[in-house]
Amino acid sequence: MRAAQIARKKKAEAQIIGTPTARCFWPRATIREFVAVSLSHRVLNLGICALLAVIGLLRLY
């Protein structure tokens, strides 16, 4: 998924083909991809976290 996003962003003509992942690597691969995608959208994620924090603080009062 991340390779396809990078290729689209760079406007490269590429064909991305996924391969099966062994079951024992799923947890690590999932966490790695989650962190990588989150970091590539830092501003959006920080904005959402800030918004959720403000909403949470407003509910306390």
N, C-alpha and C positions, 0 to 999 in steps of 0.2 A: 504494500500500500504506500509506504513512504517513498519508495523508488519511483512510483508512478506520479506522486505529488511533486517530487523534485523535477522529474522530466517535464511535466506540464508547466511548472513554474519557469523553467529554462527554455521553454518552447522547443524542446528537442523532439525530433521524430524518433520515437522509441516504442518498442513493443515489450511490455512488461509481462512476464510469465511467472506465476507463483509456483513454488514446489512444496510438496508435503513436508511438514515438520514432525520430527519424531516426538512422541508423547512426552518423553522425559524433558524436552526442551521447551514445552509450551509455557510454563510459568515464567521462566526467564525471558523468553522471546516476547511474551505479552507485556511484561513490565518494561522491557527495553523499548518497545514500540510506543507504549503509552507515554513514557518519559520523553522520547524523541519528538513525538508529535506535539506534546504539551509545550516543550521548549521552543519548537518552531513557531508556535502561536502565543508567545509570551504575553504580548500586550493584551490580546483578547482574554486570555486566561486570568491575568492579573485584574483586568477590569471586571470580569465576572465575579472573581473572589472578593474584590472590594465591594461590589454591589451587594453580594450576599452578606458580607460582614456588616454593612450599613443597615440592611434590612433586619438582621439579627439584633443589632444594637437598638434600633428603633422599637422593636417588639418588647425589649426589656423595660421600656419606659411607658 
